[in-house]
Amino acid sequence: MKRITGTTIPAALTAEEIKGHAGETVRLHGSIYKIRKMSDFAFVLLRTGREVLQCVYEQRYAGFPLEILKEESCVILTAEVVLEERSKTGYDLRLKEAEILSVPHKESPIVINQKLVDTSIENLLDYRPVTLRNSSQRAIFKLQEGIANAFRTFLMGERFTEIHTPKIVQAGAEGGANIFRLDYFGKQAYLAQSPQFYKQMMVGVFERVFEIAPVFRAEKHDTKRHLNEYTGVDFEMGYIESFEDIMQMETKMLRFSIEYLKEHYENELGLLRVKLPVIGDIPAIPFDEAKEMIAKAYHRQSHEAKDFEPEEERLLCELVQKETGSEFVFVTHYPSEKRPFYAMESGDNPKVTESFDLLFRGLEITTGGQRIHDYQEQIAKMARFGLEPEQFESYLMLHKYGIPPHGGLGLGLERFTSRLLMLENVRYASLFPRDINRVAP
């Protein structure tokens, strides 16, 4: 009988770790990224899990012919670590032996071993399993990992509990037509537009909760800012004094995240030449006032009275940055008719809600606000919205049996990533985008 002891295969050495093995022979595994032949030697670039390591092939030292190495072959290389002041790493990896684990059966249809993948976005996405191997492409998603890590680390430090909520639901949290319907064993069910109902329920259990998970929107938009499946970063917190507590928490979270990326993702930030924002105080402007600012500054008439047009988001961010230096701006007190039925209305003006959006570099990345916690108030607002409380019986338990004043937000991870990296299309920040035209690969 075999016994599994838990002994694991060591991960590939990093460039930094290799420095500690000067004068020694090391074993490296990865894929051959590129071979650059010179007059009497060659550079062999090895793509490992996170880095591209430069190895040097010289026939007099190597116990194998260079011709056995093919781009995108998976290999184990044995190399001597030789100190070299002229190298960026401070050493050379002098190849001695090579073991071929696999070879590609077909040449890649797209060149991926240059700094950028020079092709259309359609080709980039059609050949995603291959194009993601490009150093710059995969750096996007390593940084996205860092963003999610930073959010999670911050929220856990603020005593939030991570939860995992259903993605098949009985009713849509946002209502409307932008919801995917499915046959659930003969019953009608939906794909979750957000974890809204569940995170509110869990405020009554843990007080502060968060989730990083997929959400689904059946919006028939084919734009640079829309996805039909994206990753939502949601948190909800109880015992708040006002919806501004949510904005304060997000500001602190974003500030922490930028510093986290600086500390842990220096290589990717440098590779992509990321211009990180400086987050001090973030301006907060009421919706109506923001509309007036844009109209006055740019002499333009809005065609959407109750919401922002995409161009208005861009112009407002441009205006606020000129006046305050901030690349972020909160817009508060959106009209009640444009917010969901659970949004709390302002005591001073019931036509607006205690809610906000956060705009960053011309794009809305977050929607949040305070929720209704009183049972009778929630029932009354449902009636005004033409909803039947009986269809929301499990959700209304949280109001019926007591819930503290609470609120939260939802942030689109891909949108935030795309703005942070200044990508022109949100699809560049999605591993395998799902939009109205794409369900593969």
C-alpha positions in Angstrom: 0.0 0.0 0.0 1.3 3.4 -1.0 1.4 6.1 1.6 1.1 9.8 0.7 3.2 11.9 3.0 2.4 15.4 1.8 5.8 15.9 0.3 5.4 18.5 -2.5 7.4 19.3 -5.6 9.3 22.6 -5.0 8.2 25.6 -6.9 10.6 27.0 -9.5 13.4 29.2 -8.1 12.8 32.9 -8.6 15.5 35.2 -10.0 16.0 36.6 -6.5 16.5 33.2 -4.9 18.9 32.1 -7.6 21.3 34.9 -6.4 21.9 32.8 -3.3 23.3 29.9 -5.3 26.3 31.6 -7.0 28.9 29.1 -8.0 26.4 26.2 -7.7 24.4 24.2 -10.2 20.6 24.6 -10.1 17.7 22.8 -11.8 15.0 25.0 -13.4 11.7 24.1 -15.0 9.5 26.1 -17.4 8.8 26.7 -21.0 11.2 27.9 -23.7 10.0 31.5 -24.3 12.5 32.6 -26.8 15.9 31.7 -28.3 18.2 34.5 -29.5 21.1 33.1 -31.4 24.4 35.2 -31.4 27.7 34.4 -33.2 29.1 31.8 -30.8 26.5 31.5 -28.1 22.7 31.9 -27.6 20.4 33.4 -25.0 17.7 31.0 -24.0 14.7 32.7 -22.2 12.9 30.4 -19.8 9.4 31.3 -18.8 8.7 30.2 -15.3 5.5 30.6 -13.3 6.0 34.3 -12.7 9.3 35.4 -14.4 11.3 35.0 -17.6 14.9 33.9 -16.8 17.7 34.5 -19.2 20.0 31.5 -19.7 23.2 31.3 -21.7 24.0 28.5 -24.1 27.6 27.8 -25.1 28.5 24.6 -26.8 31.7 24.1 -24.8 29.7 24.0 -21.5 26.4 22.4 -22.6 26.1 18.7 -22.8 23.4 18.9 -25.5 22.9 20.5 -28.9 20.9 23.8 -29.0 18.6 22.4 -31.7 16.8 20.2 -29.3 15.3 23.3 -27.7 12.1 24.6 -29.3 10.0 27.6 -28.4 7.1 26.6 -26.1 8.7 23.2 -25.2 8.4 22.4 -21.5 11.8 21.5 -20.1 14.0 21.0 -17.1 17.3 22.8 -17.4 20.4 22.4 -15.3 22.5 25.5 -15.2 25.5 26.8 -13.3 25.0 30.2 -11.6 28.0 32.4 -12.6 28.4 35.9 -11.2 28.3 38.5 -14.0 28.3 42.2 -13.2 27.1 43.2 -16.7 23.9 41.2 -16.2 20.8 42.9 -14.9 20.4 40.0 -12.3 24.1 40.1 -11.4 24.7 36.5 -12.7 24.4 34.3 -15.7 22.7 31.0 -15.9 25.2 28.8 -17.9 23.3 25.9 -19.4 24.7 22.4 -18.8 21.9 19.9 -19.4 18.3 19.8 -20.7 15.5 17.4 -20.3 12.6 17.8 -22.7 9.2 17.1 -21.1 6.9 18.1 -24.0 7.1 19.8 -27.4 4.3 21.7 -29.2 2.7 20.0 -32.1 2.0 23.2 -34.0 3.6 26.6 -34.2 1.8 29.4 -32.5 -0.4 31.4 -34.9 0.5 34.6 -33.0 3.9 35.8 -31.9 3.8 35.9 -28.1 7.4 36.4 -27.1 7.7 40.1 -27.9 7.0 42.8 -25.3 3.4 43.2 -26.6 1.2 40.8 -28.5 0.7 42.7 -31.8 -2.7 41.6 -32.9 -6.4 42.5 -32.8 -8.4 42.1 -29.6 -10.4 39.4 -31.4 -7.3 37.3 -32.1 -6.0 38.0 -28.6 -9.1 36.6 -27.1 -9.7 33.8 -29.7 -6.2 32.4 -28.9 -6.4 33.2 -25.2 -4.7 30.0 -23.8 -1.7 31.0 -25.9 -1.6 34.8 -25.8 -1.9 34.8 -22.0 1.7 33.3 -22.0 3.0 36.7 -23.2 4.9 38.4 -20.3 2.9 41.6 -20.4 -0.5 39.8 -20.8 0.0 37.5 -17.8 1.4 40.4 -15.7 -2.1 42.0 -16.0 -3.6 39.0 -14.2 -0.7 38.7 -11.7 -1.5 42.3 -10.7 -5.2 41.5 -10.6 -4.3 38.7 -8.2 -2.5 41.4 -6.1 -5.5 43.7 -6.1 -7.8 40.9 -4.9 -5.1 39.8 -2.3 -4.9 43.4 -1.1 -8.7 43.8 -0.7 -8.9 40.5 1.1 -6.0 41.3 3.4 -7.4 44.7 4.2 -11.0 43.5 4.9 -9.8 40.7 7.1 -7.8 43.2 9.0 -10.9 45.3 9.5 -12.7 42.2 11.0 -14.8 41.4 8.0 -15.7 37.7 7.5 -15.4 36.2 4.0 -18.6 34.5 2.8 -19.6 32.5 -0.3 -23.1 33.0 -1.5 -25.3 31.2 -4.1 -25.1 32.1 -7.7 -28.4 30.5 -8.6 -31.1 32.5 -7.0 -34.9 32.8 -6.8 -35.2 36.5 -7.4 -33.0 39.2 -8.9 -31.5 41.7 -6.4 -31.5 44.5 -9.0 -34.7 43.7 -10.8 -35.2 44.7 -14.4 -34.5 42.8 -17.6 -30.8 42.4 -17.2 -31.0 39.0 -15.5 -30.2 35.6 -16.9 -33.1 33.1 -16.5 -32.7 29.4 -16.3 -34.7 26.3 -15.8 -34.0 24.9 -12.4 -35.6 21.4 -12.3 -38.8 22.8 -13.7 -38.8 26.0 -11.7 -37.7 29.4 -12.8 -34.4 30.6 -11.3 -31.8 33.2 -12.1 -28.1 33.8 -12.2 -27.2 36.2 -9.4 -26.7 39.9 -10.4 -25.0 40.4 -7.1 -24.8 38.8 -3.6 -26.8 41.7 -2.3 -29.6 39.8 -0.5 -27.2 37.3 1.1 -24.6 39.8 2.3 -27.4 41.8 3.9 -28.6 38.7 5.6 -25.1 37.9 6.8 -24.7 41.3 8.4 -27.2 40.0 11.0 -24.8 37.0 11.6 -21.2 38.4 11.4 -21.8 42.2 11.3 -19.1 42.8 8.6 -18.9 40.5 5.5 -17.3 40.4 2.1 -17.1 38.3 -1.0 -15.0 38.2 -4.2 -17.0 36.2 -6.7 -18.6 36.2 -10.2 -21.8 38.1 -10.9 -23.9 38.0 -14.0 -25.7 40.8 -16.0 -27.7 40.1 -19.1 -27.1 43.5 -20.5 -27.1 43.7 -24.3 -24.3 46.1 -24.4 -21.3 45.7 -26.7 -19.0 48.4 -25.3 -15.5 48.8 -24.0 -16.8 49.0 -20.4 -19.3 46.1 -20.2 -19.0 42.4 -19.4 -21.8 39.9 -18.9 -19.9 38.0 -16.3 -17.4 39.8 -14.1 -15.8 39.5 -10.7 -17.6 41.5 -8.0 -15.8 42.7 -4.9 -18.7 43.2 -2.4 -18.7 44.1 1.2 -21.5 44.9 3.7 -21.1 46.3 7.2 -23.6 46.9 10.1 -24.0 49.5 12.8 -23.1 52.3 10.4 -24.0 55.9 11.3 -24.4 57.0 7.6 -23.6 55.9 4.1 -20.4 58.0 4.4 -19.0 55.2 6.6 -19.0 53.0 3.5 -17.1 55.6 1.5 -14.6 56.0 4.2 -14.0 52.3 4.3 -13.5 52.1 0.6 -11.1 55.0 0.5 -9.0 53.3 3.2 -9.2 50.0 1.3 -8.0 51.5 -1.9 -5.2 53.4 -0.2 -4.0 50.1 1.4 -4.2 48.3 -1.9 -1.9 50.7 -3.8 0.7 50.3 -1.1 0.3 46.6 -1.1 0.9 46.5 -4.9 4.1 48.6 -4.5 5.4 46.2 -1.9 4.5 42.8 -3.5 4.2 43.4 -7.2 7.1 45.6 -8.2 8.1 43.5 -11.1 4.7 43.5 -12.8 4.2 47.2 -12.1 7.6 47.9 -13.8 6.9 45.6 -16.7 3.6 47.3 -17.5 4.8 50.8 -16.6 1.8 51.3 -14.3 1.2 54.8 -13.1 -0.3 54.2 -9.7 -2.7 56.9 -8.3 -1.9 58.9 -5.2 -4.9 58.5 -2.9 -5.4 61.2 -0.4 -8.8 62.6 0.4 -11.4 61.7 -2.3 -13.9 64.5 -3.2 -17.6 63.7 -2.8 -20.1 65.6 -4.9 -23.9 65.3 -4.8 -25.4 64.0 -8.1 -27.3 67.2 -9.0 -24.3 69.4 -8.3 -22.0 67.2 -10.4 -24.4 67.5 -13.3 -24.4 71.3 -13.0 -20.5 71.3 -12.8 -20.2 69.4 -16.0 -22.8 71.5 -17.8 -21.2 74.8 -16.7 -17.6 73.8 -17.4 -18.1 72.1 -20.7 -21.2 73.9 -22.0 -23.0 70.7 -22.8 -26.6 69.5 -22.3 -27.1 66.1 -20.7 -29.5 63.7 -22.5 -29.9 61.6 -19.3 -31.4 63.5 -16.3 -31.4 60.7 -13.7 -28.0 59.1 -14.4 -24.6 59.8 -15.9 -23.7 59.3 -19.5 -20.3 57.6 -20.1 -19.0 60.9 -21.4 -20.1 62.8 -18.3 -18.2 60.4 -16.1 -15.1 61.1 -18.1 -15.6 64.8 -18.0 -16.3 64.9 -14.3 -13.1 63.0 -13.5 -11.2 65.3 -15.8 -12.7 68.4 -14.0 -12.2 67.0 -10.5 -8.5 66.1 -11.2 -7.8 69.6 -12.5 -9.4 71.2 -9.5 -8.3 68.8 -6.7 -5.6 66.5 -8.1 -7.7 63.4 -7.3 -8.1 60.7 -9.9 -11.1 59.5 -7.9 -14.4 61.1 -7.2 -17.5 60.0 -5.2 -20.9 61.0 -6.6 -23.6 60.8 -4.0 -27.4 61.0 -3.6 -28.5 59.4 -6.8 -32.2 59.8 -7.7 -34.4 57.2 -6.0 -36.0 56.0 -9.2 -32.5 55.0 -10.5 -31.5 53.0 -7.5 -32.8 49.5 -6.3 -35.7 49.1 -4.0 -33.5 48.4 -1.0 -31.6 51.7 -1.2 -32.4 54.0 1.7 -33.9 57.4 0.8 -32.5 60.6 2.3 -34.4 62.0 5.3 -34.0 65.5 3.9 -35.2 64.7 0.4 -36.9 61.3 -0.3 -36.4 61.8 -4.0 -32.7 60.9 -3.6 -30.9 58.0 -1.9 -28.2 57.7 0.6 -26.1 56.1 -2.1 -22.9 56.7 -4.2 -20.8 55.7 -7.1 -17.1 55.9 -7.2 -15.5 57.1 -10.5 -11.9 56.5 -11.3 -10.1 57.8 -14.4 -13.3 58.4 -16.2 -15.2 55.2 -15.3 -17.6 54.2 -12.6 -16.0 51.3 -10.7 -18.2 51.1 -7.6 -21.8 51.4 -6.6 -22.8 51.5 -2.9 -24.8 53.0 -0.2 -27.0 52.5 2.9 -29.8 50.0 2.8 -33.3 50.1 4.3 -33.3 48.2 7.6 -36.9 48.9 8.8 -39.4 46.3 7.8 -42.4 48.6 7.2 -40.2 51.1 5.3 -39.0 48.3 3.1 -42.5 46.9 2.4 -43.7 50.4 1.5 -40.9 51.0 -0.9 -41.5 47.6 -2.6 -45.1 48.6 -3.1 -44.0 51.9 -4.7 -41.7 49.9 -7.0 -44.5 47.5 -8.0 -43.0 44.5 -6.3 -44.8 41.8 -4.4 -43.3 41.2 -0.9 -44.4 37.5 -1.1 -41.7 36.9 -3.8 -39.0 38.2 -1.4 -40.1 36.3 1.7 -36.7 34.9 2.7 -35.0 38.3 2.1 -37.5 40.1 4.2 -36.8 37.9 7.2 -33.7 40.1 7.9 -36.0 43.1 8.3 -38.8 41.3 10.1 -36.6 39.8 12.7 -34.3 42.8 13.2 -31.2 44.1 11.4 -28.9 47.0 12.4 -28.4 50.1 10.1 -26.1 48.8 7.4 -24.7 49.4 4.0 -22.1 48.3 1.5 -20.8 48.4 -2.0 -19.9 46.4 -5.1 -16.7 47.0 -7.0 -16.0 45.5 -10.5 -12.6 43.9 -10.3 -12.0 44.0 -14.1 -13.1 47.6 -14.4 -10.8 48.7 -11.5 -7.9 46.7 -13.1 -8.5 48.2 -16.5 -8.4 51.8 -15.1 -5.4 51.1 -12.9 -3.5 49.8 -15.9 -5.0 52.3 -18.3 -6.3 49.6 -20.6 -8.7 50.9 -23.3 -11.1 47.9 -23.1 -12.3 46.1 -20.0 -11.9 42.8 -21.9 -8.2 43.1 -21.6 -8.6 42.8 -17.8 -10.7 39.6 -18.0 -9.0 36.3 -18.3 -11.7 34.7 -20.5 -14.3 37.5 -21.2 -18.0 36.8 -21.4 -19.8 39.4 -23.5 -22.8 39.3 -25.8 -20.7 37.7 -28.6 -18.3 35.4 -26.7 -18.7 32.2 -24.6 -15.4 30.6 -25.7 -12.7 29.8 -25.0 
